[in-house]
């Protein structure tokens, strides 16, 4: 972490320990507001961005941003683009010290705007760090997140849910749960030789739990529409993240029209037919999953 950011954390912690909290309480909350305001406007946003950019680079990600600044509402960053191997665009990100900073547990709360949706949460500054994220009505097509899918495919739909846990540079210290839902998912087929331009579902549910360096997928489930099915298995976390190893099984069903059209192509993608389902198993690095056969 940059020296300037560490110095801000040390200074804020020392200052908070000297605060006469009884006097603050007698002000009816005005003193608390002034304390939080002073923390907001003093947070070194440039050092924070430098730290985030460097840590992302260690994971093979490139981060660029159009503008950044600080004000009474806290630091802000606009036009954030994340690239390689995934892509993500964030219109605006706002930061502020989280409430726990007041009793010696420094961290940040954040709010991001992605299209018409929002992502809010908070994270501790010290590693391993508590992390809580709430996603509300984010259109995947507005984020750029699925633009790196192979063969020009794109996934759209409205994403909501909660991510809660502990993150760390050490994969064995990562724990937590993921509970996400994509309403009305639509997969544009891109260059795939299919008789339809898109494959639709009614709901995509993503549930996972991480503990002791392993993520259990339990399961990813797609309901309704032209295709439905599940993905189950585990991912053994490694550093960098692209080296993480997956052991996954996908079991997919198609309606008659799409199944008749796509069935002859599925063996070329590594699927085999079991009764009324198409099944594919994969064991290997997560980064090679999309390219495997």
C-alpha positions in Angstrom: 0.0 0.0 0.0 1.3 3.5 -0.8 3.1 5.5 2.0 0.6 8.3 1.6 -2.4 6.1 2.1 -0.8 4.3 5.1 0.0 7.7 6.6 -3.6 8.7 6.3 -4.8 5.5 8.0 -2.3 6.0 10.8 -3.2 9.7 11.3 -7.0 9.0 11.2 -6.6 6.2 13.7 -4.5 8.3 16.1 -6.8 11.2 15.8 -9.9 9.1 16.5 -8.3 7.6 19.6 -7.9 11.2 21.0 -11.5 12.1 20.4 -13.6 12.8 23.5 -16.6 10.7 22.5 -18.7 11.8 25.5 -18.5 15.3 24.3 -19.3 14.2 20.7 -22.4 12.4 22.0 -23.6 15.5 23.8 -23.6 17.5 20.5 -26.5 15.5 19.2 -24.6 14.0 16.3 -23.1 17.3 15.0 -19.6 16.3 16.2 -19.9 12.9 14.5 -20.8 14.5 11.2 -17.8 16.9 11.5 -15.5 13.9 12.2 -16.8 11.9 9.2 -16.6 15.0 7.0 -13.0 15.6 7.9 -12.2 12.0 7.1 -14.0 12.2 3.7 -12.2 15.3 2.4 -8.8 14.1 3.5 -8.8 10.6 2.0 -5.9 10.5 -0.6 -7.8 9.3 -3.6 -4.8 9.4 -5.9 -2.8 7.1 -3.6 -5.9 4.8 -3.3 -6.2 4.6 -7.1 -2.4 3.9 -7.4 -2.8 1.0 -4.9 -5.8 -0.4 -6.7 -4.2 -0.2 -10.1 -1.1 -2.0 -8.9 -3.0 -4.8 -7.1 -5.2 -5.3 -10.2 -2.1 -5.5 -12.4 -0.8 -8.3 -10.2 -4.0 -10.2 -11.1 -3.5 -9.5 -14.9 -6.1 -6.7 -15.0 -5.6 -3.3 -16.5 -7.5 -0.3 -15.0 -8.0 3.1 -16.6 -10.1 6.0 -15.5 -11.2 9.3 -17.1 -11.3 11.6 -14.0 -11.0 11.6 -10.2 -11.3 14.1 -7.4 -12.3 14.8 -3.8 -15.1 16.9 -2.3 -17.5 17.2 0.6 -19.2 14.0 -0.4 -15.9 12.2 -0.5 -13.6 10.9 -3.3 -15.1 10.1 -6.7 -13.8 8.4 -9.9 -15.5 8.6 -13.3 -15.2 6.6 -16.5 -13.5 3.5 -15.0 -12.6 0.8 -17.6 -11.2 -2.6 -16.6 -9.7 -4.8 -19.3 -7.9 -8.2 -19.8 -9.0 -10.8 -19.3 -12.4 -9.5 -18.3 -13.9 -6.1 -19.3 -16.0 -3.8 -17.1 -17.1 -0.2 -17.4 -18.2 1.8 -14.4 -19.7 5.2 -15.0 -19.0 6.6 -11.5 -17.6 5.4 -8.3 -17.9 7.2 -5.0 -15.9 6.4 -1.9 -16.1 7.3 1.8 -14.6 6.0 5.1 -16.9 3.4 6.5 -18.4 3.8 10.0 -16.1 1.2 11.6 -13.2 3.6 11.0 -14.4 5.5 14.1 -13.5 2.7 16.4 -10.2 1.7 14.9 -11.2 -0.6 12.1 -10.4 1.5 9.0 -12.2 0.8 5.7 -14.1 2.2 2.8 -17.7 2.3 1.8 -18.4 2.6 -1.9 -21.2 3.3 -4.3 -20.9 2.6 -8.1 -23.2 3.5 -10.9 -23.3 0.9 -13.8 -25.8 2.1 -16.4 -29.2 2.4 -14.6 -28.1 0.0 -11.8 -26.0 0.4 -8.6 -23.4 -1.5 -6.7 -23.0 -0.5 -3.0 -20.9 -2.0 -0.2 -18.0 -1.6 2.1 -14.6 -3.2 2.7 -11.9 -3.1 5.4 -8.5 -1.7 4.4 -6.3 -4.3 6.3 -5.9 -7.8 4.8 -7.6 -10.2 5.1 -10.5 -7.8 4.6 -14.2 -8.0 5.3 -16.2 -7.3 2.1 -19.9 -6.7 1.6 -21.4 -5.9 -1.8 -25.0 -5.4 -2.8 -25.9 -5.3 -6.5 -29.2 -3.8 -7.6 -30.7 -3.9 -11.1 -27.5 -3.8 -13.1 -28.0 -4.5 -16.8 -25.1 -6.7 -17.9 -25.2 -5.2 -21.4 -24.4 -1.8 -19.9 -21.3 -3.0 -18.1 -19.2 -4.5 -20.9 -18.5 -7.4 -18.5 -19.7 -10.0 -21.0 -18.0 -8.5 -24.1 -15.0 -10.8 -23.7 -17.0 -14.0 -24.3 -15.7 -16.1 -27.2 -17.0 -16.1 -30.8 -18.7 -12.7 -30.3 -21.3 -14.0 -27.9 -22.8 -11.5 -25.4 -24.9 -12.1 -22.3 -27.5 -9.6 -21.2 -30.0 -9.5 -18.4 -30.6 -7.7 -15.1 -28.2 -8.7 -12.3 -29.0 -8.3 -8.6 -27.8 -10.0 -5.4 -25.3 -10.0 -2.5 -21.6 -10.9 -2.1 -20.4 -11.3 1.5 -17.2 -12.6 2.8 -13.5 -12.1 3.4 -10.9 -11.3 0.7 -7.2 -11.8 0.9 -4.1 -12.0 -1.3 -3.7 -15.5 0.2 -6.3 -17.7 -1.6 -6.6 -20.0 1.5 -7.9 -17.1 3.6 -10.8 -16.2 1.2 -14.2 -17.1 2.6 -17.8 -16.0 1.9 -20.9 -16.5 -0.1 -22.2 -15.4 -3.5 -26.0 -15.2 -4.1 -26.8 -13.6 -7.5 -29.8 -13.6 -9.9 -29.9 -12.6 -13.5 -33.5 -11.9 -14.6 -34.5 -12.5 -18.2 -31.0 -13.6 -19.4 -30.4 -13.4 -23.1 -27.3 -14.9 -24.8 -26.6 -13.4 -28.2 -25.0 -16.3 -30.2 -22.5 -14.2 -32.2 -20.6 -16.2 -34.7 -22.1 -19.6 -33.7 -23.9 -21.2 -36.7 -27.4 -21.4 -35.1 -30.8 -20.8 -36.6 -31.6 -18.2 -33.8 -29.8 -14.9 -33.1 -30.2 -15.3 -29.3 -31.0 -17.9 -26.6 -33.3 -16.8 -23.8 -34.1 -18.0 -20.3 -36.3 -16.7 -17.5 -33.9 -16.6 -14.6 -30.2 -17.4 -14.0 -29.3 -18.2 -10.3 -25.7 -18.1 -9.2 -24.9 -19.5 -5.7 -21.4 -20.3 -4.4 -19.5 -20.6 -1.1 -15.8 -20.1 -0.6 -13.8 -21.6 2.3 -10.2 -22.7 2.8 -9.2 -21.7 -0.7 -11.9 -23.6 -2.6 -15.2 -22.3 -4.1 -18.1 -24.7 -4.2 -20.6 -24.0 -7.0 -24.0 -25.0 -5.5 -25.3 -24.7 -8.3 -25.6 -22.2 -11.1 -29.1 -22.8 -12.4 -30.9 -21.5 -15.5 -34.7 -21.8 -15.5 -37.2 -21.6 -18.3 -37.1 -20.2 -21.8 -35.4 -22.1 -24.7 -32.7 -23.7 -22.5 -32.4 -24.7 -18.8 -29.9 -26.6 -16.7 -27.3 -26.5 -14.0 -23.5 -26.1 -13.5 -22.0 -27.8 -10.4 -18.5 -28.3 -9.0 -15.6 -26.6 -7.4 -12.9 -24.1 -8.2 -9.5 -24.3 -6.3 -8.3 -20.7 -5.9 -4.8 -19.9 -7.0 -2.7 -16.7 -7.4 -3.0 -15.1 -9.8 -6.7 -15.8 -10.2 -6.3 -17.0 -13.8 -4.4 -20.1 -12.5 -7.3 -21.2 -10.4 -8.4 -24.7 -11.3 -12.0 -25.8 -12.0 -13.7 -29.1 -11.7 -17.2 -28.4 -13.2 -20.1 -30.4 -14.7 -22.7 -28.7 -16.8 -26.0 -30.4 -17.5 -28.1 -28.5 -20.2 -31.5 -29.1 -21.7 -33.0 -27.5 -24.8 -36.5 -27.2 -26.1 -37.2 -29.4 -29.2 -36.7 -26.6 -31.8 -33.4 -25.4 -30.5 -32.3 -28.9 -29.5 -32.8 -30.3 -33.0 -30.8 -27.3 -34.5 -27.9 -27.2 -32.0 -27.6 -31.0 -31.2 -25.2 -31.9 -34.0 -22.8 -29.1 -33.0 -22.6 -29.8 -29.3 -20.1 -32.8 -29.5 -17.6 -30.4 -31.1 -17.9 -28.2 -28.0 -17.1 -31.2 -25.7 -20.7 -32.2 -24.8 -22.1 -35.7 -24.7 -25.7 -36.7 -24.6 -27.2 -38.4 -21.6 -30.9 -39.2 -22.0 -32.6 -35.8 -22.5 -29.6 -33.7 -21.3 -26.3 -32.6 -22.8 -23.4 -32.9 -20.3 -20.0 -31.4 -20.3 -17.3 -31.9 -17.7 -14.2 -29.7 -17.4 -11.1 -30.0 -15.2 -8.3 -27.5 -15.6 -7.3 -23.9 -15.3 -10.3 -21.5 -15.2 -8.6 -19.3 -17.8 -8.8 -22.0 -20.4 -12.4 -23.0 -19.7 -13.9 -21.1 -22.7 -11.3 -22.5 -25.1 -11.4 -26.1 -23.9 -13.1 -29.0 -25.8 
